[in-house]
Amino acid sequence: MYHRHHGAHRKNRRSRLAGILLLYAVCWTVGIGLLCHQSGSVASAYTKRSSYIVEQGDTLWSIASHLTHGGDPRGVVDEMMEMNHLQSADLHPGDRLVLPNP
């Protein structure tokens, strides 16, 4: 009698483990799908970049501050300098800047 009960217990453990693994796989797949949908593909990220024409009085800091909605603009300033191949923060009215994706 002990052996039958032990075998049934082992079968229940295997079934439970299989169910947990299946649930994990489904959650992982759905999570990856949501992340891909949210971030879009790499190709579409490049096409979604916007640009900005510099106006009198604009600075990288003021543009970055606007993009970060008052948050810390330092990372955005660095990203704009890199994206636009700027050697300095000097801007001139009429310059076109590529802006990072929000």
C-alpha positions as CSV (number, residue, x, y, z in Angstrom):
1,M,0.0,0.0,0.0
2,Y,2.8,2.4,0.8
3,H,4.3,2.0,-2.7
4,R,1.1,2.9,-4.5
5,H,0.7,6.0,-2.4
6,H,4.3,7.0,-3.0
7,G,3.9,6.5,-6.7
8,A,0.8,8.7,-6.8
9,H,2.6,11.3,-4.8
10,R,5.5,11.3,-7.3
11,K,3.0,11.5,-10.2
12,N,1.4,14.5,-8.5
13,R,4.7,16.2,-8.1
14,R,5.6,15.7,-11.7
15,S,2.2,17.0,-12.8
16,R,2.6,20.0,-10.6
17,L,6.2,20.7,-11.8
18,A,5.0,20.4,-15.5
19,G,2.2,22.8,-14.8
20,I,4.5,25.3,-13.2
21,L,7.0,25.0,-16.1
22,L,4.2,25.5,-18.6
23,L,2.9,28.5,-16.7
24,Y,6.4,30.0,-16.6
25,A,6.9,29.4,-20.3
26,V,3.5,31.1,-21.1
27,C,4.3,34.1,-18.9
28,W,7.8,34.5,-20.3
29,T,6.5,34.3,-23.9
30,V,3.7,36.9,-23.2
31,G,6.2,39.2,-21.4
32,I,8.7,39.1,-24.3
33,G,5.8,39.8,-26.7
34,L,4.7,42.8,-24.7
35,L,8.3,44.1,-24.5
36,C,8.8,43.8,-28.2
37,H,5.4,45.4,-28.9
38,Q,6.2,48.3,-26.6
39,S,9.7,49.0,-27.8
40,G,9.1,48.3,-31.5
41,S,11.8,47.0,-33.8
42,V,15.2,48.5,-34.1
43,A,14.5,49.6,-37.7
44,S,11.3,51.4,-36.6
45,A,13.1,53.1,-33.7
46,Y,15.5,54.8,-36.1
47,T,12.6,56.0,-38.4
48,K,10.7,57.4,-35.4
49,R,13.4,59.8,-34.4
50,S,12.3,63.4,-34.6
51,S,14.3,66.4,-35.3
52,Y,14.3,70.0,-34.1
53,I,15.3,73.2,-35.7
54,V,17.3,75.4,-33.3
55,E,15.9,78.8,-32.5
56,Q,17.6,81.9,-31.1
57,G,18.4,81.3,-27.4
58,D,18.2,77.5,-27.5
59,T,20.8,75.5,-25.7
60,L,21.3,71.7,-25.6
61,W,20.5,72.0,-21.9
62,S,17.2,73.8,-22.5
63,I,16.2,71.4,-25.2
64,A,17.1,68.4,-23.1
65,S,15.2,69.9,-20.1
66,H,12.1,70.1,-22.2
67,L,12.5,66.5,-23.4
68,T,12.9,65.2,-19.8
69,H,10.0,67.3,-18.6
70,G,12.1,69.0,-15.9
71,G,14.0,65.9,-15.0
72,D,17.8,65.5,-15.1
73,P,18.8,66.5,-18.6
74,R,22.5,65.5,-18.4
75,G,22.1,62.1,-20.1
76,V,19.9,63.5,-22.9
77,V,22.5,66.3,-23.5
78,D,25.2,63.6,-23.9
79,E,23.0,61.5,-26.1
80,M,22.2,64.5,-28.4
81,M,25.8,65.5,-28.7
82,E,26.7,61.9,-29.7
83,M,23.7,61.5,-32.1
84,N,24.4,64.8,-33.8
85,H,28.2,64.4,-33.8
86,L,28.7,67.6,-31.9
87,Q,32.2,68.5,-30.7
88,S,30.8,71.3,-28.5
89,A,27.5,72.5,-27.1
90,D,27.5,75.6,-29.4
91,L,24.2,75.8,-31.3
92,H,23.2,78.3,-34.0
93,P,19.7,79.2,-35.1
94,G,18.7,77.1,-38.0
95,D,20.8,74.0,-37.0
96,R,18.8,70.8,-37.3
97,L,19.2,68.4,-34.3
98,V,18.2,64.8,-34.2
99,L,16.4,64.2,-31.0
100,P,16.5,60.9,-29.0
101,N,13.4,58.8,-28.7
102,P,11.4,59.5,-25.5
